């Protein structure tokens, strides 16, 4: 794995963790879900709305890109 692939993985993991914890808190406090449904709902929602990070090789070298459902275009990071 290259340095940018590791960075993409860590960004992806960090965003997922933040979204998962936020959605889990909201689901636990503001819905009537109980038991296993709270983390399962948080997992599914965080997976669907979390941004995707990829390290791709281009003609200019390896670059880090991000795609998110709330942004139309693919953005180059750094």
PADREN-384058 format. One record per residue: residue number from 1; residue in one letter; y negated, z negated, x of N, C-alpha, C in turn. Coordinates in Angstrom, 2 decimals, decimal comma, padded with zeros to 5 digits, always signed. Layout:
! PADREN-384058
(r NUM; 'A'; (Y; Z; X); (Y; Z; X); (Y; Z; X))
...
//
This chain:
! PADREN-384058
(r 1; 'X'; (+001,19; +000,00; +000,85); (+000,00; +000,00; +000,00); (-001,24; +000,00; +000,89))
(r 2; 'X'; (-002,20; +000,77; +000,46); (-003,45; +000,81; +001,21); (-004,38; -000,30; +000,75))
(r 3; 'X'; (-005,45; -000,44; +001,49); (-006,44; -001,48; +001,19); (-007,06; -001,28; -000,21))
(r 4; 'X'; (-007,36; -000,03; -000,55); (-007,95; +000,24; -001,87); (-006,95; +000,05; -003,01))
(r 5; 'X'; (-005,68; +000,32; -002,78); (-004,67; +000,08; -003,80); (-004,52; -001,41; -004,07))
(r 6; 'X'; (-004,60; -002,21; -003,03); (-004,54; -003,67; -003,19); (-005,78; -004,16; -003,94))
(r 7; 'X'; (-006,94; -003,61; -003,60); (-008,18; -003,99; -004,27); (-008,11; -003,61; -005,76))
(r 8; 'X'; (-007,57; -002,42; -006,07); (-007,43; -002,00; -007,46); (-006,50; -002,94; -008,22))
(r 9; 'X'; (-005,41; -003,34; -007,58); (-004,47; -004,27; -008,21); (-005,14; -005,62; -008,48))
(r 10; 'X'; (-005,90; -006,12; -007,53); (-006,56; -007,41; -007,70); (-007,65; -007,35; -008,77))
(r 11; 'X'; (-008,40; -006,25; -008,83); (-009,39; -006,08; -009,89); (-008,71; -006,05; -011,26))
(r 12; 'X'; (-007,62; -005,30; -011,35); (-006,87; -005,19; -012,60); (-006,35; -006,56; -013,03))
(r 13; 'X'; (-005,79; -007,29; -012,09); (-005,25; -008,62; -012,38); (-006,35; -009,59; -012,81))
(r 14; 'X'; (-007,47; -009,56; -012,11); (-008,58; -010,45; -012,44); (-009,16; -010,17; -013,81))
(r 15; 'X'; (-009,36; -008,91; -014,12); (-009,88; -008,55; -015,45); (-008,91; -008,94; -016,55))
(r 16; 'X'; (-007,62; -008,70; -016,32); (-006,63; -009,07; -017,32); (-006,63; -010,59; -017,52))
(r 17; 'X'; (-006,68; -011,35; -016,44); (-006,64; -012,81; -016,55); (-007,84; -013,34; -017,32))
(r 18; 'X'; (-009,01; -012,82; -017,02); (-010,22; -013,27; -017,71); (-010,14; -012,94; -019,20))
(r 19; 'X'; (-009,75; -011,70; -019,51); (-009,64; -011,31; -020,92); (-008,55; -012,10; -021,63))
(r 20; 'X'; (-007,41; -012,31; -020,97); (-006,32; -013,06; -021,58); (-006,75; -014,48; -021,94))
(r 21; 'X'; (-007,39; -015,16; -021,00); (-007,82; -016,54; -021,26); (-008,88; -016,60; -022,36))
(r 22; 'X'; (-009,81; -015,67; -022,35); (-010,85; -015,64; -023,37); (-010,26; -015,38; -024,75))
(r 23; 'X'; (-009,39; -014,39; -024,85); (-008,79; -014,05; -026,14); (-007,85; -015,16; -026,61))
(r 24; 'X'; (-007,15; -015,79; -025,68); (-006,25; -016,90; -026,04); (-007,06; -018,06; -026,63))
(r 25; 'X'; (-008,19; -018,37; -026,01); (-009,06; -019,44; -026,52); (-009,58; -019,09; -027,92))
(r 26; 'X'; (-010,04; -017,86; -028,08); (-010,56; -017,44; -029,39); (-009,46; -017,46; -030,45))
(r 27; 'X'; (-008,27; -016,96; -030,10); (-007,17; -016,93; -031,06); (-006,72; -018,34; -031,44))
(r 28; 'X'; (-006,72; -019,25; -030,48); (-006,27; -020,61; -030,76); (-007,27; -021,38; -031,62))
(r 29; 'X'; (-008,55; -021,14; -031,39); (-009,56; -021,93; -032,10); (-010,06; -021,30; -033,39))
(r 30; 'X'; (-010,03; -019,98; -033,51); (-010,67; -019,34; -034,65); (-009,72; -018,57; -035,56))
(r 31; 'X'; (-008,43; -018,62; -035,31); (-007,46; -017,98; -036,20); (-006,42; -019,02; -036,62))
(r 32; 'X'; (-005,59; -018,63; -037,54); (-004,55; -019,54; -038,00); (-003,21; -019,28; -037,29))
(r 33; 'X'; (-003,25; -018,60; -036,16); (-002,02; -018,34; -035,40); (-001,51; -019,63; -034,77))
(r 34; 'X'; (-000,20; -019,76; -034,67); (+000,41; -020,94; -034,05); (+001,54; -020,52; -033,14))
(r 35; 'X'; (+001,91; -021,42; -032,26); (+003,07; -021,23; -031,39); (+002,96; -020,05; -030,45))
(r 36; 'X'; (+004,01; -019,27; -030,39); (+004,11; -018,15; -029,45); (+003,18; -016,99; -029,82))
(r 37; 'X'; (+002,70; -016,96; -031,05); (+001,85; -015,86; -031,48); (+000,51; -015,85; -030,76))
(r 38; 'X'; (+000,01; -016,99; -030,35); (-001,30; -017,05; -029,68); (-001,25; -016,32; -028,33))
(r 39; 'X'; (-000,36; -016,68; -027,40); (-000,34; -015,95; -026,13); (+000,14; -014,50; -026,28))
(r 40; 'X'; (+001,00; -014,24; -027,25); (+001,47; -012,86; -027,44); (+000,32; -011,97; -027,91))
(r 41; 'X'; (-000,48; -012,47; -028,83); (-001,64; -011,72; -029,30); (-002,64; -011,52; -028,16))
(r 42; 'X'; (-002,89; -012,55; -027,39); (-003,81; -012,45; -026,26); (-003,32; -011,44; -025,23))
(r 43; 'X'; (-002,02; -011,43; -024,97); (-001,45; -010,49; -024,01); (-001,63; -009,05; -024,48))
(r 44; 'X'; (-001,32; -008,78; -025,73); (-001,41; -007,41; -026,25); (-002,85; -006,93; -026,27))
(r 45; 'X'; (-003,75; -007,76; -026,76); (-005,16; -007,36; -026,84); (-005,76; -007,18; -025,44))
(r 46; 'X'; (-005,48; -008,09; -024,53); (-006,01; -007,97; -023,17); (-005,46; -006,73; -022,47))
(r 47; 'X'; (-004,21; -006,39; -022,73); (-003,63; -005,19; -022,14); (-004,30; -003,94; -022,69))
(r 48; 'X'; (-004,59; -003,93; -023,98); (-005,18; -002,74; -024,59); (-006,65; -002,54; -024,23))
(r 49; 'X'; (-007,42; -003,63; -024,16); (-008,86; -003,45; -023,92); (-009,27; -003,65; -022,46))
(r 50; 'X'; (-008,36; -004,01; -021,60); (-008,70; -004,22; -020,19); (-008,96; -002,91; -019,47))
(r 51; 'X'; (-009,87; -002,91; -018,51); (-010,14; -001,68; -017,74); (-008,97; -001,36; -016,80))
(r 52; 'X'; (-008,84; -000,07; -016,49); (-007,79; +000,39; -015,59); (-008,43; +000,79; -014,26))
(r 53; 'X'; (-007,89; +000,29; -013,17); (-008,39; +000,61; -011,84); (-007,33; +001,40; -011,10))
(r 54; 'X'; (-007,76; +002,47; -010,41); (-006,85; +003,32; -009,64); (-007,49; +003,69; -008,32))
(r 55; 'X'; (-006,68; +003,71; -007,26); (-007,10; +004,22; -005,96); (-006,48; +005,60; -005,80))
(r 56; 'X'; (-007,34; +006,61; -005,72); (-006,87; +007,99; -005,65); (-007,38; +008,66; -004,38))
(r 57; 'X'; (-006,54; +009,55; -003,86); (-006,95; +010,33; -002,68); (-007,70; +011,57; -003,15))
(r 58; 'X'; (-008,89; +011,74; -002,62); (-009,70; +012,91; -002,91); (-009,93; +013,66; -001,62))
(r 59; 'X'; (-010,64; +014,79; -001,70); (-010,92; +015,54; -000,48); (-011,88; +014,80; +000,45))
(r 60; 'X'; (-012,61; +013,82; -000,10); (-013,52; +013,01; +000,71); (-012,86; +011,74; +001,23))
(r 61; 'X'; (-011,58; +011,55; +000,96); (-010,87; +010,33; +001,36); (-010,43; +009,57; +000,13))
(r 62; 'X'; (-009,91; +008,38; +000,33); (-009,42; +007,57; -000,78); (-010,59; +006,85; -001,45))
(r 63; 'X'; (-010,61; +006,88; -002,78); (-011,69; +006,25; -003,53); (-011,10; +005,43; -004,67))
(r 64; 'X'; (-011,89; +004,46; -005,13); (-011,48; +003,57; -006,21); (-012,20; +003,98; -007,50))
(r 65; 'X'; (-011,42; +004,16; -008,58); (-011,97; +004,58; -009,85); (-011,60; +003,58; -010,94))
(r 66; 'X'; (-012,46; +003,55; -012,00); (-012,22; +002,67; -013,13); (-012,36; +003,47; -014,42))
(r 67; 'X'; (-011,44; +003,23; -015,35); (-011,51; +003,82; -016,68); (-011,39; +002,69; -017,69))
(r 68; 'X'; (-012,25; +002,76; -018,72); (-012,26; +001,71; -019,73); (-012,47; +002,35; -021,08))
(r 69; 'X'; (-011,89; +001,81; -022,13); (-012,00; +002,45; -023,45); (-013,41; +002,37; -024,01))
(r 70; 'X'; (-014,24; +001,50; -023,49); (-015,61; +001,36; -023,99); (-016,60; +002,26; -023,24))
(r 71; 'X'; (-016,13; +002,94; -022,20); (-016,95; +003,85; -021,41); (-016,27; +005,21; -021,44))
(r 72; 'X'; (-017,01; +006,26; -021,75); (-016,41; +007,59; -021,88); (-015,87; +008,14; -020,56))
(r 73; 'X'; (-016,69; +008,10; -019,54); (-016,31; +008,76; -018,29); (-015,60; +007,81; -017,34))
(r 74; 'X'; (-014,95; +008,40; -016,36); (-014,31; +007,63; -015,30); (-015,39; +007,31; -014,27))
(r 75; 'X'; (-015,48; +006,05; -013,87); (-016,52; +005,65; -012,92); (-015,93; +005,40; -011,55))
(r 76; 'X'; (-016,67; +005,80; -010,53); (-016,26; +005,53; -009,16); (-016,82; +004,16; -008,77))
(r 77; 'X'; (-015,96; +003,32; -008,23); (-016,35; +001,98; -007,80); (-016,53; +001,99; -006,29))
(r 78; 'X'; (-017,65; +001,49; -005,82); (-017,90; +001,36; -004,39); (-017,89; +002,65; -003,69))
//
